[in-house]
């Protein structure tokens, strides 16, 4: 691997181990085994690198989900997604931290906005993306009372059956 790939790998590791807010340039450089100046050379800034690492990690997770439940029922698909809130919790927390950073960083906001556009496309629209975000918050804050995949599918069917 080259320095660019090493930096992405190191940034993904830091996002999982330290989170967005607590990751420093030195942390990433140490995890990647490269000089910290390489971050500016390859990505322009720490935020750009972390954002790219987060987008890549979420794309990897999306691919894993697609392989895990390629033609499953809605209940199975939602449950597989919900399961990642536990198995990949640090990644989802990093996603939330990045959203907070986007308020003050146009660079982070643009990268995340692009990721959301791709997410809407991959999920089939804005409503599934909003549902995913809401589920993530529920599972991260109060997992004991958060809905299951079966609950989500049943509630969606109920909403769909209501007269327009």
N, C-alpha and C positions, 0 to 999 in steps of 0.2 A: 504494500500500500504506500501511497505517497503522503506527503504532509497534509494535503487537503482531506483525504479520506481518514487519516489518523486523527485529525482535528474533529471531524464529524463523529467518529467513534468515541473519542474522549468527551466530547460535549454531550452525547447521548448518555454516556456513563455518569457524567456529573449531574445531568438532569434527574436521573433516577436516584442517585446517591445523595445529592445535596439540594436538589430543587433549583428552580430558576433563580430565585432571589438570593440564595446563598452561594451560588457558583461564581467564582472569580476567574479572571483571565489566567491567573497562575494555576488554578485548579485544572482548567481545561488543558493547558500546556503540559502540566505534569501527567495527566491521564493519557494524553496523546503521545508523550515522549518527544515533544518538539519545543522549540523556542517560542515564547509567547508572541514574538513579533510576527510569526507566521499567521496568526489570527487576522491581523490587519491586512497582511499581504493577500491572503486567500479569500477573506470574507468582508473586510472593511471594518468590522467591529465585533465585539463579543455578542451583542444583541442579534446581529445578523447571523452569526454562527449558531447561537442557541436556537434561534427561530428555525433555521434550516434543519438543525438536528431534530427539533421537535416535530416539524412537518414530516421529515423522513421517518421518524419513529412511529408517528401516527399512521403513515401510509403502510409501514410494515405491519402494524397491528391490524389495519383494515384488510390487508392481504391474508393474514392469518385467519381472520374471521371468515373471509370469503371461502377459504379452503376448508375450514372447520364445518361450516354449515352452507354448502353450496346450493342446495335446493331444499332446505328445511322448511318447516312450517314457520309462520310468524312468531309463534311462541318460542320455538327453538332459536330463531335468529335473535330475538330480543334478549332471551336468556343468555345466549353466548356473548352478546355485547355487554349485558349487565355483569356477567362473570368477570369481564376484564376490569371492571371498576375495583375488584378485589385483587386479581392476579397482576394487574398493571397499575395499581393505585398511584405509585410515584409519578408515572407518566401522566395520568389524568390530573394530578395535583399540579404538575409542571404546566399543563395546559391552562389551568385556572390562573396560575401565577403569571403566565405570559399574557393572558387577557388583561390582567390588571396593569402590567407594564405597557400595554398598547395605549392606555389612556395618555401617557406622557411621551411615547416614542412613535412618531409617524412611521419609522422604519419597521418596527415590530408590528404596528397596526396593519401596514400594507401586506406584510408576509402572512399574517393571520387572516386578513380579509381574503387573500388569494386561497388560503387553505379552506376557508369557509365556503367560498364559491365552488371549489372542488368537492368539498363535503356534501354540499347541497346536490350537486350533480350525481355523486356516487350514491347518496341515500335516496334520491328520487324527489327532492324538493326541500323547501324551507321548513315545513312542519316536522318531518322526521328529524332534521337537524336540531330544531328547537326541542323536540321531545328527547333526543339524545342528551342535550345539554342539561335539561331539567332532571332527567334520570341520574346523570352523573352527579349533580349537586346533591340530590336526595341520598344517593348511595355513599357519597363521601362524608356527608354530615350526619346522617341518621340511617345507617344500613339496616338496623333491626326493624325499621318500619317502612322501608322503601319497597316499591312494587317489584314483583317477579316478572319474568317474561310473559307468563300466562296472564298475569294481571294486566299488563300493558296491552297485550293483544285483545283481551276481553273488553277493556275500556275503549279501545279504538273501534272495535266492532259496534259497541253501544253508541258511540258518537256518530259512527257512519250510518247507523240505522235510524237516527233521529230525523224527523221531517225537516226539510230545508226551509 
